[in-house]
Amino acid sequence: MGDAAQHRDEKRFVDRGILNGPICPIYGFGAMLAIFVLHNEHSLIAVFLSSGVLCCTLEYITSWGIEKMFHMRLWDYSNKPFNINGRVYLNGFLFFAAGCTVVKEWVQPWIDTQLDKIDPLTLNIVSITLFIILLADAAVTLAGLTSMNSKLGRAEAYIKSLKQEQIAHLDVHITSADEHLEKLGERAEQLGERAGQTATRIRERAHTSGEEASEKIHGIFNWQQRRLLDAYPDMRTERSTSLMNTIREQLSKYRRKHNAL
């Protein structure tokens, strides 16, 4: 869930919505529920409490549905106080309740007044156009979520192969150093030079591998999937948490490198 918010590690803003456009479905549908279900209710306390319950129910069902369909949880409030199965929690309830109360009692009546001033034909054309754009955005998002697990599997296989390659490369240099130790005997100075050269080669290889890894990981995921990985730092999947962190680190490294260019 969520709207645009500042990234916790970098001074930039990240779109927290699941869709690619400037729309957060949880907020939008939550407000619609409050407007239509509570149409005849104008007690602020009743609207506040009812809106919170409606929106949290919607958020819970959405979280459960995404997990069942795509085998992932985009948000997890398990470490938050007063949460229910990590899907909703108290602060979210209060935020939804306050937001929906303001929208229903003050914002929506003003919008209705403004819309009444627009020609119906123009209003219909704009509404249909926006609806088509929304459907296209939803289709792209669903496609990205559907293929996310397979892309994570590819990234996991690549990272494992890269680690095995680095270990093998390290073993070769260690063996080479051991051979030099046996041959050089008391030639400590030359041995130190060899050891230093080996360490330098290892560091250079690690740096090169790191750049290659960030390029490769970036290329595995499409832009929409990269945005979701960035937007939901608490995303949980069938893959290990360490894998998800490694992928985000590589994507962040790629972003820093290309932003510096």
Secondary structure as UniProt FT lines:
FT   STRAND          4..6
FT   STRAND          13..15
FT   HELIX           25..37
FT   TURN            38..40
FT   HELIX           44..70
FT   STRAND          72..73
FT   TURN            78..79
FT   TURN            81..82
FT   STRAND          83..84
FT   TURN            85..87
FT   STRAND          88..89
FT   HELIX           90..102
FT   HELIX           103..107
FT   HELIX           108..115
FT   TURN            116..117
FT   HELIX           120..184
FT   TURN            185..186
FT   HELIX           188..220
FT   HELIX           223..231
FT   TURN            233..234
FT   STRAND          236..237
FT   HELIX           241..260
//
